Amino acid sequence: MAVPATRVHSTEKKWVGKSIRRVEDPKLLAGRGGYIDDMDLPGMLHATLVLSPFAHAKIKSVDVEAARRLPGVVAVVTGAEAAELCDPLPDFGPAPDKHVWRCLAVDKVRYVGEGVAEIVAASRYPAEDARDMVEVEYEPLPAVVDPEAALTPDAPVLHEPLGSNLAYERTFVFGEVDHDIAEADLVVRDRLRWHRSGAQPLETVGAIASYDAGTGMMTIHINSLTFTSYLFLLANTLKVPSNKLDIYPVNAGGSFGSKFWAVKVGVIAAMLAKHVGFPVKFVEDRVDNISNCDHHGSDRVYDVELAVMKDGTFRGLRLDTVDDYGAYIQFGTGTHGNSLAQVVGPYRTPCVQYALHEVLTNTRQQGP
């Protein structure tokens, strides 16, 4: 059998230090990139969201009759109605049937700002007015916003089918951790907190959707750029075949972090367009984006042990991490997997033990 040829890598650096022509920059630098809110379609309607003022509460009733009678209002959709119009949002987490995430809350709200109803109107003005006319009766429940407190036996449970607020737990071990740490010259211990954060994009997440009942074709323009890989998941939520869904990204504001896979806004716009039979634009206002966006930064507590030798080398690293995923899990361990993949940084570390506890709390779900 012939021996495969050995690949020889050239020492020439073809791209390092070279000026590379950027093909996407001219239109953006000239102000021709466009924002989603600058787009208009014939017959387009506008949507706005009714948000929960409670971190944790049962929804006893939603009275939308006064809002529906307001001139200019085309439709008002409650969480219960939305559950009939579309399926749950994509969930990459363990046991997704036990912590169901929907575009609008159905039985109870689990964080301040969670959507409970959607208004569709001829313009944003009557939509905003009608939003204030929706009357929701809540039964407040105890809330928990600290991830460690959420693990205590008497903590209020966000998702009853799950049985607790611990969504996932696993310890990853690489090497002879106990042995190597026991032989170290010094063990440094600390308790660290990586606090939650929220990015504020220049333009909030927005989408314009239209639906052709004759062909069954759904079209969504959205300022998130990550749908190529996940289009079939969005199609499943919207109850349309994946070959009947077209998504056009609008590259305003980028799509890293706060707009990565911003699925909820697109689902709401598309669900409403299919429901009313006209194109619908839904753009988060600033309050929507702060309190009800798809991506807040991680909130984590680390108990760490670093074993070192007198010559300055590392012997081992042991971490116990409590990760606050908020009220719902959308990426499962995906966002934390990024941290786990970089756990040793640039240092040579012979062994690592990484204990991970994913916790649900009455706060916004996290994203990248």
C-alpha beads as a LAMMPS data file, in Angstrom:
LAMMPS data file: protein, C-alpha beads

368 atoms
367 bonds

1 atom types
1 bond types

-500.0 500.0 xlo xhi
-500.0 500.0 ylo yhi
-500.0 500.0 zlo zhi

Masses

1 110.0

Atoms # bond

1 1 1 0.000 0.000 0.000
2 1 1 1.312 3.426 -0.929
3 1 1 2.296 5.704 1.938
4 1 1 0.309 8.966 1.916
5 1 1 2.370 11.965 0.996
6 1 1 3.489 14.176 3.863
7 1 1 1.977 17.616 3.684
8 1 1 4.594 20.342 3.719
9 1 1 3.491 23.706 5.069
10 1 1 4.948 26.758 3.410
11 1 1 6.852 29.182 5.607
12 1 1 5.505 32.059 3.540
13 1 1 2.887 34.091 5.379
14 1 1 0.441 34.973 2.601
15 1 1 -2.060 36.906 4.722
16 1 1 -0.391 37.881 7.999
17 1 1 0.467 41.561 7.987
18 1 1 -1.160 42.141 4.607
19 1 1 -3.925 44.609 3.795
20 1 1 -7.038 42.692 2.708
21 1 1 -9.827 44.298 0.739
22 1 1 -13.107 44.166 2.673
23 1 1 -16.086 43.532 0.442
24 1 1 -18.858 44.384 2.905
25 1 1 -17.484 47.645 4.319
26 1 1 -18.261 50.265 1.630
27 1 1 -22.042 50.171 1.971
28 1 1 -21.833 50.157 5.765
29 1 1 -19.335 53.031 5.904
30 1 1 -21.498 55.007 3.479
31 1 1 -24.620 54.522 5.588
32 1 1 -26.283 52.241 3.037
33 1 1 -26.495 49.110 5.139
34 1 1 -29.984 49.874 6.345
35 1 1 -31.819 49.172 9.576
36 1 1 -34.714 46.776 9.981
37 1 1 -36.922 49.600 11.249
38 1 1 -36.324 51.551 8.022
39 1 1 -37.953 48.794 5.965
40 1 1 -41.596 48.933 4.921
41 1 1 -43.804 46.495 3.036
42 1 1 -47.193 47.232 1.425
43 1 1 -50.016 46.779 3.930
44 1 1 -47.558 46.268 6.780
45 1 1 -48.894 46.304 10.352
46 1 1 -46.994 46.994 13.561
47 1 1 -46.750 45.005 16.767
48 1 1 -45.920 45.739 20.376
49 1 1 -45.615 43.575 23.455
50 1 1 -47.358 43.528 26.850
51 1 1 -44.761 42.763 29.533
52 1 1 -45.128 41.224 32.962
53 1 1 -44.367 43.458 35.970
54 1 1 -43.786 40.378 38.159
55 1 1 -40.762 38.099 38.397
56 1 1 -42.926 35.091 39.237
57 1 1 -46.718 34.921 39.094
58 1 1 -49.593 32.793 37.878
59 1 1 -51.641 34.312 35.063
60 1 1 -55.224 34.192 36.307
61 1 1 -56.846 36.017 33.387
62 1 1 -56.050 38.284 30.443
63 1 1 -58.754 40.778 29.400
64 1 1 -58.042 42.160 25.921
65 1 1 -61.546 43.284 24.872
66 1 1 -60.961 47.009 25.455
67 1 1 -57.697 46.830 23.533
68 1 1 -59.352 45.034 20.612
69 1 1 -61.996 47.764 20.316
70 1 1 -59.448 50.577 20.019
71 1 1 -59.471 52.140 16.508
72 1 1 -56.474 50.972 14.483
73 1 1 -56.039 47.698 16.365
74 1 1 -56.211 44.643 14.109
75 1 1 -55.580 41.826 16.587
76 1 1 -54.584 41.059 20.161
77 1 1 -52.986 37.679 20.791
78 1 1 -52.628 36.260 24.310
79 1 1 -50.140 33.655 25.439
80 1 1 -52.779 30.914 25.371
81 1 1 -53.708 31.848 21.789
82 1 1 -50.062 32.007 20.748
83 1 1 -49.588 28.464 22.066
84 1 1 -52.180 27.345 19.507
85 1 1 -50.627 29.351 16.674
86 1 1 -47.046 28.152 17.113
87 1 1 -45.045 25.514 18.943
88 1 1 -42.502 26.165 21.731
89 1 1 -39.278 27.967 20.908
90 1 1 -36.206 25.828 20.158
91 1 1 -34.549 24.508 23.304
92 1 1 -31.108 22.899 23.257
93 1 1 -31.177 22.085 26.947
94 1 1 -31.630 18.789 28.742
95 1 1 -35.267 17.740 29.347
96 1 1 -36.846 20.483 27.176
97 1 1 -40.283 19.005 27.837
98 1 1 -39.871 19.995 31.501
99 1 1 -38.943 23.659 31.045
100 1 1 -40.937 24.724 27.979
101 1 1 -40.027 28.127 26.523
102 1 1 -42.667 29.956 24.466
103 1 1 -42.767 33.333 22.723
104 1 1 -45.521 34.452 25.140
105 1 1 -46.169 33.176 28.655
106 1 1 -49.182 30.877 28.999
107 1 1 -49.809 29.731 32.567
108 1 1 -47.375 31.884 34.518
109 1 1 -44.616 34.433 34.100
110 1 1 -41.111 33.638 35.283
111 1 1 -39.247 36.959 35.053
112 1 1 -39.958 40.680 34.962
113 1 1 -40.575 41.670 31.347
114 1 1 -41.777 38.318 30.021
115 1 1 -44.354 38.848 27.268
116 1 1 -47.972 37.941 28.008
117 1 1 -49.802 39.416 24.983
118 1 1 -49.056 40.957 21.591
119 1 1 -50.870 43.856 19.915
120 1 1 -51.103 44.255 16.130
121 1 1 -52.237 47.625 14.805
122 1 1 -52.101 49.908 11.779
123 1 1 -49.175 51.799 13.307
124 1 1 -47.039 51.709 16.418
125 1 1 -49.108 54.466 18.072
126 1 1 -52.424 52.610 18.520
127 1 1 -50.423 49.464 19.302
128 1 1 -48.760 51.265 22.210
129 1 1 -52.080 52.703 23.387
130 1 1 -53.783 49.322 23.230
131 1 1 -50.950 47.730 25.190
132 1 1 -51.872 49.904 28.175
133 1 1 -55.488 48.758 27.930
134 1 1 -54.763 45.044 28.356
135 1 1 -55.727 43.976 31.883
136 1 1 -53.870 40.976 33.283
137 1 1 -54.779 39.463 36.645
138 1 1 -51.750 37.949 38.317
139 1 1 -51.322 35.821 41.420
140 1 1 -47.824 36.740 42.631
141 1 1 -45.551 33.866 43.653
142 1 1 -42.294 33.874 45.631
143 1 1 -39.359 34.574 43.352
144 1 1 -35.716 33.581 43.455
145 1 1 -33.060 35.581 41.621
146 1 1 -29.879 34.247 43.230
147 1 1 -28.618 30.998 41.672
148 1 1 -27.298 29.552 44.929
149 1 1 -30.515 30.392 46.772
150 1 1 -32.419 28.663 43.950
151 1 1 -30.739 25.376 44.929
152 1 1 -31.978 25.382 48.524
153 1 1 -34.758 22.905 49.431
154 1 1 -37.315 25.624 50.174
155 1 1 -36.683 27.688 47.011
156 1 1 -39.703 28.354 44.779
157 1 1 -39.587 26.058 41.736
158 1 1 -39.871 27.735 38.338
159 1 1 -40.854 24.668 36.324
160 1 1 -42.812 22.167 38.382
161 1 1 -42.312 19.189 35.983
162 1 1 -38.563 19.527 36.522
163 1 1 -38.998 19.082 40.282
164 1 1 -36.256 21.561 41.220
165 1 1 -34.345 24.518 39.803
166 1 1 -31.343 22.364 38.918
167 1 1 -31.592 21.793 35.172
168 1 1 -28.257 20.038 34.633
169 1 1 -25.340 18.841 36.723
170 1 1 -22.113 17.141 35.737
171 1 1 -18.505 16.919 36.850
172 1 1 -15.836 16.788 34.149
173 1 1 -12.499 15.249 35.175
174 1 1 -9.306 15.410 33.132
175 1 1 -6.300 13.650 34.696
176 1 1 -5.422 12.537 38.236
177 1 1 -6.823 15.603 39.961
178 1 1 -6.861 14.489 43.611
179 1 1 -3.382 12.973 43.385
180 1 1 -1.776 15.930 41.635
181 1 1 -3.342 18.555 43.876
182 1 1 -2.361 16.603 47.005
183 1 1 1.300 16.685 45.917
184 1 1 1.310 20.419 45.141
185 1 1 3.506 22.814 47.133
186 1 1 0.681 25.312 47.496
187 1 1 -3.067 25.414 46.828
188 1 1 -4.650 28.826 46.280
189 1 1 -8.402 28.992 46.898
190 1 1 -10.802 31.743 45.966
191 1 1 -14.470 32.480 45.323
192 1 1 -15.186 34.465 42.169
193 1 1 -18.320 35.982 40.641
194 1 1 -18.844 36.622 36.946
195 1 1 -21.785 39.003 37.015
196 1 1 -24.651 39.183 34.549
197 1 1 -24.470 41.758 31.785
198 1 1 -26.633 42.981 28.943
199 1 1 -25.391 44.344 25.634
200 1 1 -27.237 47.349 24.209
201 1 1 -27.172 47.323 20.391
202 1 1 -27.620 50.535 18.433
203 1 1 -30.743 49.016 16.901
204 1 1 -32.705 46.560 19.019
205 1 1 -33.752 43.186 17.640
206 1 1 -36.431 43.525 14.970
207 1 1 -38.167 41.471 12.324
208 1 1 -40.622 41.926 9.460
209 1 1 -42.571 38.847 8.434
210 1 1 -45.060 38.079 5.686
211 1 1 -47.027 34.947 4.878
212 1 1 -48.547 33.858 1.569
213 1 1 -51.543 31.678 2.398
214 1 1 -51.806 30.543 -1.218
215 1 1 -48.299 29.100 -1.457
216 1 1 -47.701 28.557 2.264
217 1 1 -44.496 30.592 1.980
218 1 1 -43.236 32.414 5.086
219 1 1 -40.682 35.220 4.659
220 1 1 -38.823 36.915 7.515
221 1 1 -36.433 39.859 7.400
222 1 1 -34.498 40.059 10.674
223 1 1 -31.381 41.765 12.002
224 1 1 -29.828 38.557 13.289
225 1 1 -27.388 36.717 11.048
226 1 1 -27.293 33.237 12.536
227 1 1 -30.314 31.495 11.044
228 1 1 -28.544 29.543 8.311
229 1 1 -27.735 26.714 10.716
230 1 1 -30.998 26.825 12.652
231 1 1 -33.642 27.611 10.026
232 1 1 -35.290 24.199 10.344
233 1 1 -35.763 24.775 14.085
234 1 1 -37.543 28.061 13.467
235 1 1 -39.710 26.410 10.822
236 1 1 -40.719 23.762 13.328
237 1 1 -41.774 26.415 15.851
238 1 1 -43.823 28.260 13.214
239 1 1 -45.449 25.048 11.940
240 1 1 -44.254 25.563 8.363
241 1 1 -42.077 23.237 6.240
242 1 1 -38.451 24.306 6.243
243 1 1 -38.525 24.627 2.437
244 1 1 -41.378 27.125 2.848
245 1 1 -39.393 29.487 5.069
246 1 1 -37.126 32.216 3.706
247 1 1 -35.028 34.327 6.084
248 1 1 -33.272 37.485 4.932
249 1 1 -30.683 38.852 7.385
250 1 1 -30.340 42.620 7.711
251 1 1 -26.801 43.310 8.849
252 1 1 -27.515 46.328 11.047
253 1 1 -25.826 46.226 14.413
254 1 1 -23.984 42.981 13.816
255 1 1 -25.071 39.612 15.126
256 1 1 -22.639 38.605 17.836
257 1 1 -23.797 38.244 21.419
258 1 1 -26.995 40.224 21.886
259 1 1 -28.388 39.327 18.445
260 1 1 -27.027 35.830 18.051
261 1 1 -29.987 33.546 17.228
262 1 1 -32.527 36.166 18.342
263 1 1 -35.355 33.745 17.732
264 1 1 -38.239 35.144 19.775
265 1 1 -38.731 38.398 17.855
266 1 1 -38.752 36.600 14.518
267 1 1 -41.238 34.021 15.771
268 1 1 -43.612 36.686 17.092
269 1 1 -43.559 38.680 13.850
270 1 1 -44.064 35.547 11.732
271 1 1 -46.776 34.118 13.960
272 1 1 -48.723 37.378 13.809
273 1 1 -48.285 37.750 10.043
274 1 1 -49.692 34.281 9.504
275 1 1 -52.535 35.032 11.927
276 1 1 -53.682 38.379 10.490
277 1 1 -52.838 37.820 6.824
278 1 1 -50.688 40.950 6.444
279 1 1 -46.970 41.682 6.840
280 1 1 -46.093 42.496 10.455
281 1 1 -43.138 44.449 11.806
282 1 1 -42.072 43.864 15.395
283 1 1 -39.099 45.837 16.682
284 1 1 -38.179 45.733 20.351
285 1 1 -38.324 49.059 22.121
286 1 1 -35.501 49.707 24.548
287 1 1 -37.451 48.336 27.539
288 1 1 -38.233 45.141 25.576
289 1 1 -34.576 44.711 24.769
290 1 1 -33.327 45.284 28.306
291 1 1 -35.890 43.087 30.040
292 1 1 -37.085 40.561 27.434
293 1 1 -34.276 40.042 24.923
294 1 1 -33.009 36.549 24.112
295 1 1 -29.476 37.161 25.384
296 1 1 -28.189 38.395 28.703
297 1 1 -24.594 37.683 29.582
298 1 1 -23.730 34.847 31.949
299 1 1 -24.050 35.028 35.735
300 1 1 -21.715 32.548 37.421
301 1 1 -20.252 31.762 40.833
302 1 1 -16.878 29.971 40.909
303 1 1 -15.248 28.202 43.849
304 1 1 -11.744 27.526 42.603
305 1 1 -8.580 25.748 43.726
306 1 1 -5.306 26.247 41.892
307 1 1 -2.459 23.906 42.811
308 1 1 1.007 25.310 42.099
309 1 1 4.629 24.320 42.607
310 1 1 7.491 26.403 44.011
311 1 1 9.070 26.631 40.576
312 1 1 6.000 28.557 39.328
313 1 1 4.366 25.747 37.376
314 1 1 0.740 24.734 37.719
315 1 1 -0.066 21.291 39.059
316 1 1 -3.866 21.235 38.787
317 1 1 -7.093 23.209 38.740
318 1 1 -10.394 22.389 40.406
319 1 1 -13.584 24.421 39.925
320 1 1 -17.118 24.181 41.241
321 1 1 -19.397 26.411 39.174
322 1 1 -22.981 27.510 39.693
323 1 1 -24.294 28.969 36.426
324 1 1 -27.504 31.033 36.415
325 1 1 -29.334 30.258 33.190
326 1 1 -32.337 32.438 34.004
327 1 1 -35.931 31.317 33.591
328 1 1 -35.435 29.173 30.480
329 1 1 -32.661 27.244 28.784
330 1 1 -32.213 27.931 25.108
331 1 1 -28.617 26.846 24.431
332 1 1 -28.309 24.140 27.044
333 1 1 -24.675 23.864 28.073
334 1 1 -23.607 25.533 24.861
335 1 1 -22.702 28.908 26.341
336 1 1 -20.936 27.308 29.271
337 1 1 -19.162 24.902 26.949
338 1 1 -17.249 27.897 25.630
339 1 1 -15.901 28.556 29.122
340 1 1 -15.107 24.900 29.711
341 1 1 -13.208 24.717 26.422
342 1 1 -10.919 27.547 27.573
343 1 1 -10.618 26.550 31.204
344 1 1 -6.802 26.460 31.373
345 1 1 -6.229 29.522 29.222
346 1 1 -2.645 29.742 27.899
347 1 1 -1.145 27.811 30.856
348 1 1 0.124 24.220 30.892
349 1 1 -2.100 22.545 33.497
350 1 1 -1.759 18.752 33.873
351 1 1 -5.201 18.095 35.357
352 1 1 -8.589 19.782 35.703
353 1 1 -11.791 18.988 37.560
354 1 1 -14.795 21.082 36.546
355 1 1 -18.114 20.667 38.364
356 1 1 -21.028 22.441 36.657
357 1 1 -24.471 23.164 38.116
358 1 1 -26.950 24.808 35.736
359 1 1 -29.612 26.639 37.710
360 1 1 -32.922 28.248 36.741
361 1 1 -33.940 31.535 38.388
362 1 1 -36.582 34.244 37.927
363 1 1 -34.361 36.266 35.621
364 1 1 -33.843 36.582 31.889
365 1 1 -32.305 33.591 30.135
366 1 1 -28.679 33.907 29.166
367 1 1 -27.090 33.702 25.751
368 1 1 -23.626 34.141 24.278

Bonds

1 1 1 2
2 1 2 3
3 1 3 4
4 1 4 5
5 1 5 6
6 1 6 7
7 1 7 8
8 1 8 9
9 1 9 10
10 1 10 11
11 1 11 12
12 1 12 13
13 1 13 14
14 1 14 15
15 1 15 16
16 1 16 17
17 1 17 18
18 1 18 19
19 1 19 20
20 1 20 21
21 1 21 22
22 1 22 23
23 1 23 24
24 1 24 25
25 1 25 26
26 1 26 27
27 1 27 28
28 1 28 29
29 1 29 30
30 1 30 31
31 1 31 32
32 1 32 33
33 1 33 34
34 1 34 35
35 1 35 36
36 1 36 37
37 1 37 38
38 1 38 39
39 1 39 40
40 1 40 41
41 1 41 42
42 1 42 43
43 1 43 44
44 1 44 45
45 1 45 46
46 1 46 47
47 1 47 48
48 1 48 49
49 1 49 50
50 1 50 51
51 1 51 52
52 1 52 53
53 1 53 54
54 1 54 55
55 1 55 56
56 1 56 57
57 1 57 58
58 1 58 59
59 1 59 60
60 1 60 61
61 1 61 62
62 1 62 63
63 1 63 64
64 1 64 65
65 1 65 66
66 1 66 67
67 1 67 68
68 1 68 69
69 1 69 70
70 1 70 71
71 1 71 72
72 1 72 73
73 1 73 74
74 1 74 75
75 1 75 76
76 1 76 77
77 1 77 78
78 1 78 79
79 1 79 80
80 1 80 81
81 1 81 82
82 1 82 83
83 1 83 84
84 1 84 85
85 1 85 86
86 1 86 87
87 1 87 88
88 1 88 89
89 1 89 90
90 1 90 91
91 1 91 92
92 1 92 93
93 1 93 94
94 1 94 95
95 1 95 96
96 1 96 97
97 1 97 98
98 1 98 99
99 1 99 100
100 1 100 101
101 1 101 102
102 1 102 103
103 1 103 104
104 1 104 105
105 1 105 106
106 1 106 107
107 1 107 108
108 1 108 109
109 1 109 110
110 1 110 111
111 1 111 112
112 1 112 113
113 1 113 114
114 1 114 115
115 1 115 116
116 1 116 117
117 1 117 118
118 1 118 119
119 1 119 120
120 1 120 121
121 1 121 122
122 1 122 123
123 1 123 124
124 1 124 125
125 1 125 126
126 1 126 127
127 1 127 128
128 1 128 129
129 1 129 130
130 1 130 131
131 1 131 132
132 1 132 133
133 1 133 134
134 1 134 135
135 1 135 136
136 1 136 137
137 1 137 138
138 1 138 139
139 1 139 140
140 1 140 141
141 1 141 142
142 1 142 143
143 1 143 144
144 1 144 145
145 1 145 146
146 1 146 147
147 1 147 148
148 1 148 149
149 1 149 150
150 1 150 151
151 1 151 152
152 1 152 153
153 1 153 154
154 1 154 155
155 1 155 156
156 1 156 157
157 1 157 158
158 1 158 159
159 1 159 160
160 1 160 161
161 1 161 162
162 1 162 163
163 1 163 164
164 1 164 165
165 1 165 166
166 1 166 167
167 1 167 168
168 1 168 169
169 1 169 170
170 1 170 171
171 1 171 172
172 1 172 173
173 1 173 174
174 1 174 175
175 1 175 176
176 1 176 177
177 1 177 178
178 1 178 179
179 1 179 180
180 1 180 181
181 1 181 182
182 1 182 183
183 1 183 184
184 1 184 185
185 1 185 186
186 1 186 187
187 1 187 188
188 1 188 189
189 1 189 190
190 1 190 191
191 1 191 192
192 1 192 193
193 1 193 194
194 1 194 195
195 1 195 196
196 1 196 197
197 1 197 198
198 1 198 199
199 1 199 200
200 1 200 201
201 1 201 202
202 1 202 203
203 1 203 204
204 1 204 205
205 1 205 206
206 1 206 207
207 1 207 208
208 1 208 209
209 1 209 210
210 1 210 211
211 1 211 212
212 1 212 213
213 1 213 214
214 1 214 215
215 1 215 216
216 1 216 217
217 1 217 218
218 1 218 219
219 1 219 220
220 1 220 221
221 1 221 222
222 1 222 223
223 1 223 224
224 1 224 225
225 1 225 226
226 1 226 227
227 1 227 228
228 1 228 229
229 1 229 230
230 1 230 231
231 1 231 232
232 1 232 233
233 1 233 234
234 1 234 235
235 1 235 236
236 1 236 237
237 1 237 238
238 1 238 239
239 1 239 240
240 1 240 241
241 1 241 242
242 1 242 243
243 1 243 244
244 1 244 245
245 1 245 246
246 1 246 247
247 1 247 248
248 1 248 249
249 1 249 250
250 1 250 251
251 1 251 252
252 1 252 253
253 1 253 254
254 1 254 255
255 1 255 256
256 1 256 257
257 1 257 258
258 1 258 259
259 1 259 260
260 1 260 261
261 1 261 262
262 1 262 263
263 1 263 264
264 1 264 265
265 1 265 266
266 1 266 267
267 1 267 268
268 1 268 269
269 1 269 270
270 1 270 271
271 1 271 272
272 1 272 273
273 1 273 274
274 1 274 275
275 1 275 276
276 1 276 277
277 1 277 278
278 1 278 279
279 1 279 280
280 1 280 281
281 1 281 282
282 1 282 283
283 1 283 284
284 1 284 285
285 1 285 286
286 1 286 287
287 1 287 288
288 1 288 289
289 1 289 290
290 1 290 291
291 1 291 292
292 1 292 293
293 1 293 294
294 1 294 295
295 1 295 296
296 1 296 297
297 1 297 298
298 1 298 299
299 1 299 300
300 1 300 301
301 1 301 302
302 1 302 303
303 1 303 304
304 1 304 305
305 1 305 306
306 1 306 307
307 1 307 308
308 1 308 309
309 1 309 310
310 1 310 311
311 1 311 312
312 1 312 313
313 1 313 314
314 1 314 315
315 1 315 316
316 1 316 317
317 1 317 318
318 1 318 319
319 1 319 320
320 1 320 321
321 1 321 322
322 1 322 323
323 1 323 324
324 1 324 325
325 1 325 326
326 1 326 327
327 1 327 328
328 1 328 329
329 1 329 330
330 1 330 331
331 1 331 332
332 1 332 333
333 1 333 334
334 1 334 335
335 1 335 336
336 1 336 337
337 1 337 338
338 1 338 339
339 1 339 340
340 1 340 341
341 1 341 342
342 1 342 343
343 1 343 344
344 1 344 345
345 1 345 346
346 1 346 347
347 1 347 348
348 1 348 349
349 1 349 350
350 1 350 351
351 1 351 352
352 1 352 353
353 1 353 354
354 1 354 355
355 1 355 356
356 1 356 357
357 1 357 358
358 1 358 359
359 1 359 360
360 1 360 361
361 1 361 362
362 1 362 363
363 1 363 364
364 1 364 365
365 1 365 366
366 1 366 367
367 1 367 368
